[in-house]
Amino acid sequence: MESAEEIIMISAKDVSVDKLLVKLSADLGKMEEMKPPEWSAYVKTGVNRQRVPENKDWWYVRSSSILRKLYMNNPVGVERLRKVYGGRKNNGTAPEHKKKASGAIIRNIFQQLEKAGLVKTEKGKGRMLTPKGRSFVSKSIKSISA
């Protein structure tokens, strides 16, 4: 039996990543728990970077990117995200080498997301999205696709 209306499921893979990150970072910016720490204005995001981020809202963009990563592949730990957000370090005339991103930034974002109720810790596995976190991301996906 076919219904008159088809139920179409839209996933994070169907939506533009740029639009999703902009929408999620705007929504996270409205949350009380997701305030960037004072030191975030002066810190580089990894040893491979030469300067602090130019975007003033980089904390919310990184937080939304972490939420998207959790939405795509649950569970995720700090070390795996350090590899993802890391990059090539310029060693001058010496060859470049891959370096990991800052773990403190990722850990602090995880702690804020846990305080907001969007993420929970699974012992030995890493962080996972809660049902509240999954619906938070799903609402952003639906609002973009509508």
Secondary structure, DSSP 4 states (H G I P E B T S, - for coil): ---SS------TTTS-HHHHHHHHHHHHHT-GGGPPPGGGGT--SBTT-SS--S-TTHHHHHHHHHHHHHHHSS-B-HHHHHHHH-EEE--TTSPPEEE-B-HHHHHHHHHHHHHHTSEEEETTTEEEE-HHHHHHHHHHHHHHH-
